[in-house]
Structures are given as structure tokens and as C-alpha cells.
Amino acid sequence: MNVVLPPLKVTAVAPVKFVPLIVTLVPTGPLVGVKPVIVGALTTVNAPLLVAVPPGVVTLNGPVVAPVGTVA
């Protein structure tokens, strides 16, 4: 008895992609006179102002200690 096998399938293989080569010989800084454009406000605020608070409003708190015998 002869067994006939179907022909093998041929799949095209994608070519290998090359990795782009980027070389910087001399590091450069910003161009002279070129500055980013800032739109929106004339001044910037880095942090809110600190304001003194009356002593009756302040609540002091400290570390919370677990009762003796507490297991994590």
C-alpha cells in the first residue's frame, strides 16, 4: 500500500528589519535666542502662600500605637 502525502506548504519569511543607527557626535544645547513660548499668564506660582492659623483651629495628633497583644 502506497501512502500519498500532501505537498508541504511554503510560507514566505519576512525580511529582518534593520535597527536605525542614530549617532550624535557633539552634544548640542539650545539655540541662542530660541526660547519656548509661554501662553496664559504673566507670572507663575510655585506654591500656595502659607497663612497663620489661630490656635483653636489646629488639631495636634501623633502616632497611633496598637494595644499590647495586637498581632499583625
C-alpha positions in Angstrom: 0.0 0.0 0.0 1.4 3.4 -1.0 0.6 6.4 1.0 0.4 9.7 -0.8 1.3 12.7 1.4 0.0 16.2 0.5 2.8 18.6 -0.6 4.4 20.7 2.1 3.2 24.3 2.3 5.7 27.0 1.8 5.5 30.2 3.9 7.3 33.3 2.9 9.5 34.6 5.7 9.5 38.4 6.4 12.9 40.0 5.9 14.8 41.1 9.0 14.3 44.7 9.9 17.4 46.7 10.5 17.7 48.8 13.6 18.2 52.5 12.8 21.5 53.9 13.9 21.5 57.4 15.4 24.8 58.9 16.3 25.4 62.2 18.0 29.0 63.3 17.7 28.8 66.6 19.5 26.1 67.2 22.1 24.3 70.5 21.4 22.4 72.9 23.7 19.5 75.1 22.9 19.9 77.5 20.0 20.9 81.1 21.0 17.8 83.3 21.2 15.3 80.5 20.9 13.0 80.2 23.8 9.7 78.3 24.2 6.6 80.4 24.0 4.7 80.6 27.3 1.0 81.4 26.9 -1.6 82.1 29.6 -0.2 84.1 32.5 2.4 86.7 33.3 3.6 85.0 36.5 3.7 81.5 37.8 3.0 80.4 41.3 5.1 77.6 42.6 3.4 77.0 46.0 0.4 78.4 47.8 1.0 81.0 50.4 1.3 79.9 54.0 -1.2 81.6 56.3 -1.1 81.7 60.1 -4.0 79.7 61.6 -5.5 80.6 65.0 -4.6 78.0 67.8 -8.2 77.0 68.3 -8.4 75.6 64.8 -5.2 73.4 64.9 -5.5 69.8 66.0 -2.4 68.1 67.2 -2.1 64.4 66.5 0.7 61.9 67.0 1.5 58.3 66.1 -1.2 55.7 66.8 0.1 52.8 68.9 -1.6 49.4 68.8 -2.8 47.9 72.1 -0.5 45.4 73.7 -1.1 41.9 72.3 -2.1 43.0 68.8 -0.7 40.8 66.1 -0.3 41.8 62.5 
